[in-house]
Amino acid sequence: MVVGGGTVAARRADLLLRAGCDVTVVAPTLKDCMARLVHEHQIKHKTGDLSADDLNGCVLAFGACADRATNQRLHDLGTAAGIPVNVSDDPELCDFIVPAVVDRSPLLIAIASSGAAPLLTRMLKARFETTVPAAYGRLAKFAGTYRQRVKDSIPNMTRRRRFWETMIAGPIAEQLFSGQEELAAALMDKLLEEAATDGDRLPRGEVYLVGTGPGDPDLLTFRALRLMQQADVVLYDRLIGDGILDLVRRDAERIYVGKMPKEHTLPQEEISNMLIRLAQEGKRVLRLKGGDPFVFGRGGEEIETLAENGVAFQVIPGITAANGCAAYAGIPLTHRDHAQGCIVVTGHEKNGELNLNWSSLIQPHQTVVIYMGLTSLATIVRGFLDHGADPATPAAVIENGTRKGQRVITGTLDTLPDKSAAADIKSPALIIVGSVVTLQDKLSWFSETGAPAE
């Protein structure tokens, strides 16, 4: 049942008709759009007042009347009769939400905001309408006709998923998009015949070494997102930002291999051996690393081992912690008036010692970025000062850079350790030393709540 005779009611009635519903309209008068639907589809139209008897045999009821009192009465009658009611733009009178639908039957995309922002859902629907061609419906229907045959011919689930990915992303889909269904069917039959002759032979495994950036999921590359959606298993560490794992294919196996300072859960050699083993089992292995895999991420060690064992791999760079955290903190790493160069080092102590080339770090017009230096901050500062650095040199610590909860502590070399301790700064944190730090007050734009600063 649809109560109302205007444009909104007509949209509801049209949606229901396309879903195969038997529709009744209750309204004293009808606008042209609704009158046309009533005439073309021989919809039952009642002009009298809404009554409980009108809901006999009803399964769903929609209120689309300009008069809220009528919508309220519909909701009350529906509640009494145990019939779910939806009233347009009135969440309080809704027992269920109607999403915006992009119809590429049998492929459907539904977008909803739980009634919070209907305009936003309509805007997103408009974007999908322009980016998802109608031909995707033909592709879905075509795939459906082969589904059982593919399942019977390729019993191995991993190989079967690879088959469908090849079909959807290859020339078969392109032929369907151009309307060449006979040629698409011929190509499909050939591809299926070739796949069936492989028997239970394991598919080719591969490792994707993906940098996830400093934490904000919006900083992932398009290529990283694509590979995250096709991986069979993912190995990840503790520096992965919140929400990034949610972008991995839902049914992929997840294995945590992260390390805490001075508390290694898995030795690096064991991680590398795990990558090899999983790839040799025919799996596509996603190795997620915070920042960039080749900047203090030991990615070079991992792919060196893969290469020695003949395992195929790809490396997808990520935005480095130095670039990302500095940008979100409002500290440019280079600036015409402050620094013409930038050097990146690790502050990780080895055997209780910090071996850095101090003479290269203490240079004019240069920014120094120090990874993994929070626990060694006092030692780092003492090293700078012992080798001639000015105690008043500006310095900063960035905690949780690019993430919700980001904090930036600024000071000088001689004040930064005490300021960081007073603020109880935790890892992950990045240290920046140089006069560019003085620009932070002026250029800060990202607030600690995870939104642009006011």
N, C-alpha and C positions, 0 to 999 in steps of 0.2 A: 504494500500500500504506500502511495505517495500522497501526502496532504499538501496541497498547494498547486497553483496553476501557472506560475511564472517561469522565468528562465532557469532559476536554480532547480525547481521541481522538474523541469523538462530534462535537465542534465541528469538528474537522478533516474528518471524514468528511462531515458535512453540507455544508460549504463545497465540497468536491470533487464531491459529488453534484450540487449546484446548478450547478457549472461543466460538468457533462456527463461526468464521469469514470467509469470502470469501477473500482470500489473493492473491494479485498480487505482484510479485517481479520484481524490475527494477535493473538490474546489467549486465555489459558486460560479466562477468564470475562468476562462482559459485564455492565456496569451497565445499569439499565433504559433510560436514554437511548440507549445504543448498541444494546441489544437491539432496541429499537423501530425504529431505523434499519435494522438488519440484516433484520428481518422485513418492514418496509414496502417496502424497495427490493431485497429478495432479494440482499443483499450476500453475497459468498463469505466464510465465516468459518472460519479455521483455528485449532484449539486447541492444536496441538503446539508444540514449540520452533521458534524461528526458524532457518531454514537458507538456504544460498545458493540452493537450488532455488526458494525462495519468490519470489525476485526475478526469475525468468525472465519476460520480457515486461513488466516493470515500467518505468515512465517516471519516476515520482517516488515517494519514500518518506518517510513521516512517522513520527517517533518520539514517542509520547505515553505512555510507560510510566513508572510510579513508580520502577522499578528502572533506575538509570543504566547498570548493566552491560549490560542488554538494549539500551538505546539506543546504547551504545557499540558493541555487536556489530552493530547495524543499520548504523551509520555505517561500520564497517570493511568489512562486506559490500557496502555501496553503493559505497564507494570502489574496491573490487576489481572491481566489475562496471561501473563508470563511470556509476552512477546517483546523481543529486543527492539528498541527504538533508537533512531539516529536523527538528530535535529541539526540542520546546517548551521555552522558558526555559533553553536551554543553547547559547549562541552558538558555543562551541568545537566543537560537533558539527553545526553548520549550514553547508551548502554554499550555501544561499540563505535569504532572509528572507521570511516571509509577512506582508504588511501587514494592518492592520485595514481592512476594506472596508465602505464605505457603499454598499449596492446599490440603485440606482434605475434598473435596467436599462432601456435600454441605457447609461444614465449610471452610471459607477462612480467612486467616490472612494476612493483607496488612501492609507493613512497608515502610515508606517514610521519607525522610529528606528534602523535598522541593528542591531537587537537590543539597543540600549543602555537603552531605557526602555519596555518593553512596556506597563506600566501607564499611562504617559502617552499612548501611542497609543490605548489603549482609552478613556481619558477623552476624548480629542479626538474619537474616533469617536462617543461618546455625544452630544457637543455637536453634531456634524454631523447625527446622526440626528434631533435635535429642531429643527434650523434649516433643513434641506433637505427640503421636503415630498416625499412620494412622487410627487406630480403632475409633478415635474421629469422623471421617467422618461417620462411621456406626452408631455411637451414635446419631449424629445430624439427620441423615436420619430416624432413628427409632423414635426419638422424634417427627419428623415432621408428621409421619403417625398417631400419637395419639393426635396431638395438638387440633383439633376441638373437639374431643371426651372428652378430659380433660376439655376444656373450658365449654362444655355443662354440664358435670357432676359436676364440682366444680365452681359454679358461683362467690364465694367469692375470690377476687383477692389475698388477703393475704394468704389464705389457698391454693390457686392454686400455688402460688410461692413456698410455703413450699413443696407442692407435687413434683414439678419439682426438687427442690434441693435434696429431698430424693431420687428421681429416679436417678439423675445424679451422686450423690455421694455414692450410695449404691450398693447392689448386682445385680441389674438389669444391670447397666453399666458394672460391672465386667463380667457378663455372655456374654454381647455383645463383650467385649474386647477379650474374649476367643473363640469367634465364635459360642457360643451357643444361636442362635437367637430364636429358639423355646422356650427354657427355659426362656429366657429373656421376651418373649411375655407373657408367662404364669404368670410370676411374676408381670409383668406390669398390666395385667388384674386383678389380685388379689388385688394389691395395689390400683388400681383405684376403684374397687368395695368397698373396705374398706373406702376409702376417700369419696366416694359418699354417703355412709350411714350415715356419720357424719352430713350431712345437712349443715346448716349455723352456726353450733357450732363454737365458736371462738377457734382458735388455742392457744396453751400454750404460754404465754408470758414469757419473760426472760430479765434480765438486764446484760449487759456486762460493767463492770467497767474497763476501759482501760487506762493505763498510756502511754502517747505519748512521754515521754522523754523531754529533755530540749528545743527541737525545731527542730533540723535537722531531716527531715522525714526518712533519711537513718538509723536512730537509732531505728525505730519501730521494734517490734518483728514480726516474721512470723505469730504468732497466732493473734496478734493485727490486722494485715492486713486482715487476713481471716474473722475475726468477723466484721471488718469495712465494708466488702463487702456484708455481709448478714443482716445488721441491717435495720430495717424499719424506725427508727427515731433516731436522734443523738442530745444529749445535750452536749454543749461544752462551754469552758470558754475562757477568753482573752489570756491565756498563751499558747494556742495551736499554734505551729509553722506554718509559712507560707507553704502552699502546703499540709499540713496534711489533711485538710478537703477535698481536691481534691481526696484523696484516698478512701473516703467514697462512698458507692454505690450512683450513680448519682441521682436516684429517691427517695432517703431517705429524709424524712422531717428533716429540720435543725432548732434547737431551741437554741438561745444564752442565756446562764444563767451566764455569766461572771460577775465578780465583780471588780470594781476599788477600790483603797485604799480609805476608808471612804465614799464609794459610792456604796452600795450594790444594784444591780438591782433586785435580788431575794433573799429573806431570805433562809438560808440553809434548814429550815423545808419545805418550799414551793417546793424547788428542789426535796427533798426526796419524797414528796407527788406526785409530777408530775411523778417521776419514777414509783411509785406504780400504779398510774392511767393508765399510758400508757401500762405497762406490763399486767395489768388486762384486758385491751382491746385486748389482744392477740398479742401485738407488741413485736418485739425484739428491745430493747432499748439500744443504745450505749451511755454510759456516758464517754466522753473523758476528761481526766485531764492532765495538763502539769506535766512533771516529773513522779513520782510514786504516785499512789493514796494513799498509806499508809504513805507517808513522807510529812507531813504538807499539805495533799490534802483533808483531811476530808473524805477520802474514808471509813474509819471505821464507821463513823457516818451514812453514806448513806446505807451501806450494813446491819448495825444493824437494821435500820428501815425496810429494805426489808425483813430481816429474821423474824422480829416480825409480818410482814403481809403476810408471806407465799409466797413471790415472789422469784422465782428461780433466781440465779445470778452466774456470774463468775467474777473472778478478774484476770486481766492480768497485771502484773507488768511492769513498764517502767524504763528506765535508769534514776536515780535520777539527779536532777539539780546539786547536789554536785559532783557526779562522772563525768557527762557529761561536765559541764562547766570547772571544774578543768582540765580535760584531754585536752579539746580543747584550754585551755589557757596555757598549758605547765606547770601546777603546780600540781605535784603529791601530793596526800593527805597524803601519808605515804612515808618515805624514810629512809633507814638505818642510814644515817648521820644526819637526821633532826627530824623526827617524827616517833614514834612507836605506835601512836594512833591518832584517829580522833574523834571529837565530833561535832554533828550537832544540832543546836538550831535555834529557830525563834527569830527574832528581832522585831516582831510585838508588838507594845505597846497596853496595855489594860487599858482603863480608864486613859490614859495619863501616865501610869507607865510601866517600863520595868523590869519585875521580872525574873532575871536569877541567876543561882547558880554560882556566880563569882568565888568562890574558886575552883570549878571544871573546870572552863575555863582557869584559869591562872595556868597551870601546865607545867613543862618542857617537851620537846620532844613530843609536842602534836600540832595538827592542829585543829583549830576551824573554822567551816563553819557556816555562819549565813544567814538564809533565811529571806526574807521580812524585811531587815534591812536598806534599803537605806534612807528612810525618818527619821529613828532614828539613822543615822550614828554618829552624834555628841554625842548623848546620850550613844551609845554603847562604843565609844572610851573613854568617860569620865568614864564610869563604869569600863572599864579595868584599866585605870590609877588610879582611886580612890582606887582600890583594889590591887594595887601594881605591875601592869604590867609595864615593861620597855617601855618608850615612843618610843624607837628605834626598837620595835618589828616589823618585816616586816608584811605588810598587803596589800591586793589587793581588788579591786572591779571589777567584771566581768559583763559587760552589754551585753545583748542579746547573752549569751553563746551558742555556737554551731551553731549560725545562721549567715546569711549574715549580716554584720554590727556589728559583735562582736567587743567590745573594752575592753581592759584590762588596768586598772590604778593601778600601783604599787607604794608603798611608805612605810611609817611606821605609827604606830598608831597616832603619833602626826601630821603627814602631810597628811594623807589620806583624811580627810574631806575637806580640802581646795583644794586638787588636784581634787577630785571628783566634787566639785562645779565648779571649773574652767573649767573642761571638760564637764560640763552640762550632767552628767550621768543620764540616765532615767531608770525607771523600764521596764522590769524585770532585776534585778541585784542581784548578789550574792557576799557576803563578805567572804574573807578567811584571817585568821590571823595565822601566824606562820612562822618559818624560811624557810619552803618549798617554800615560795613566792620568795625567792632569786634565785631559779632555773629557774624562768620564762624566763629571758633573754636568757638563754642557751637552754631551751627545747621548746620554743614557735615554733609551726609548722603551726598553722591555722591562715590565714590572715583575716583582717576585711572585705575583699571582698567576703568571703565565699569560698575561695580556699586555698589549702596548701600554706604556706608562702615560698618565694624563699629561 
